[in-house]
Amino acid sequence: MAHTISDACVMCGACADTCPVSAIAEGDNQFVIDADACIDCGACEGACPTGAIVAE
């Protein structure tokens, strides 16, 4: 299962910088993860300073 980003996202970009497959992009109000591209490695979850990223 892919990871998802909650409303706790503060748009810092740390997750996108960490993603090894570039599955994270800037959305309107928060970053979003492309579930089809996500390899479920968890790197973004560890990089998020607000804990906004969770495994689904």
C-alpha positions as CSV (number, residue, x, y, z in Angstrom):
1,M,0.0,0.0,0.0
2,A,1.1,3.5,-0.7
3,H,1.7,6.2,1.8
4,T,-0.6,9.2,2.1
5,I,-0.1,12.8,3.3
6,S,-2.6,14.3,5.8
7,D,-3.8,17.8,6.4
8,A,-0.9,18.2,8.8
9,C,1.4,18.9,5.8
10,V,3.1,22.3,6.0
11,M,4.4,22.2,2.4
12,C,8.1,22.1,3.4
13,G,9.1,19.7,0.6
14,A,11.2,17.4,2.8
15,C,9.3,14.4,1.6
16,A,9.6,15.2,-2.1
17,D,13.3,15.7,-1.7
18,T,13.6,12.3,0.0
19,C,11.5,10.2,-2.3
20,P,13.8,7.9,-4.4
21,V,11.2,7.5,-7.2
22,S,9.9,11.1,-7.4
23,A,6.3,10.0,-6.4
24,I,5.6,13.1,-4.4
25,A,4.5,16.4,-6.0
26,E,3.2,19.8,-4.7
27,G,-0.6,19.9,-4.7
28,D,-2.9,22.9,-4.1
29,N,-2.8,22.8,-0.3
30,Q,-0.3,20.0,0.5
31,F,2.1,17.7,-1.1
32,V,0.5,14.5,-2.7
33,I,1.8,11.0,-3.3
34,D,1.2,9.2,-6.6
35,A,0.0,5.8,-5.3
36,D,0.9,4.2,-8.6
37,A,4.5,5.4,-8.5
38,C,5.1,4.9,-4.7
39,I,7.2,1.9,-3.9
40,D,6.2,2.0,-0.2
41,C,9.8,2.4,1.1
42,G,8.9,4.8,3.9
43,A,11.7,7.3,3.3
44,C,9.2,10.2,3.1
45,E,7.5,9.1,6.4
46,G,10.8,9.5,8.2
47,A,11.6,12.8,6.6
48,C,8.4,14.5,7.4
49,P,8.9,17.0,10.4
50,T,5.1,17.1,11.2
51,G,4.3,13.3,11.0
52,A,1.8,14.0,8.2
53,I,2.8,10.9,6.2
54,V,1.3,7.6,7.1
55,A,1.2,4.1,5.5
56,E,-2.3,3.2,4.3
